[in-house]
Amino acid sequence: MSTDSWPHLVARFRDVLSARPLDHCERAWVGARLRNPAEVRLFWAQPVPDQRHGYTAAAFVAARYPRRPDLIRAALLHDIGKRHAPLGVVGRSVGSLARKLGLRLGGRIALYLDHGVVGAAELEAAGAEPLVVDYTRHHHGRRPVTVPVDDWSELNRADAARPKAVAPDPPSNTITPP
């Protein structure tokens, strides 16, 4: 299912409304997969629904590609730019509908629609690897040549995943959130 399809948008609306904070094990799992304090800060600065979505996407990838920490981080961090556009579920829905209809709106909605570019700049400054930066920048657009086709497909499947994936027990080398 495309991340811009109507069924996906309706499902994400429900997911945002029902998002619950990550529990202790989920938080430790996330911390073990982020590479540095800057990535940790960026992840935990997100609203709870975006943390839950990033976790769900990353757990989806980890279940299929546990030896691809770059893919897991790309899934975890791809929406970090959304936090700069403080919109509730209705504002986000308006923004998603505007994107689907090809409309350009201003203010916080425009910032919300540009969250990939905003987040990619932050991740680049945080030292994230190119795959993480490039997927974040382009995940609502066309695949850049820097992201392999198989990686792009997996990350898009993960972005559309529903919050039901469960991560394994976290390893002991975790970075805890601030």
Summary of the structure (lengths in Angstrom):
residues: 178
radius of gyration: 15.0
end to end distance: 34.7
largest distance: 47.0
contacts: 557
relative contact order: 0.20
helix: 63%
strand: 0%
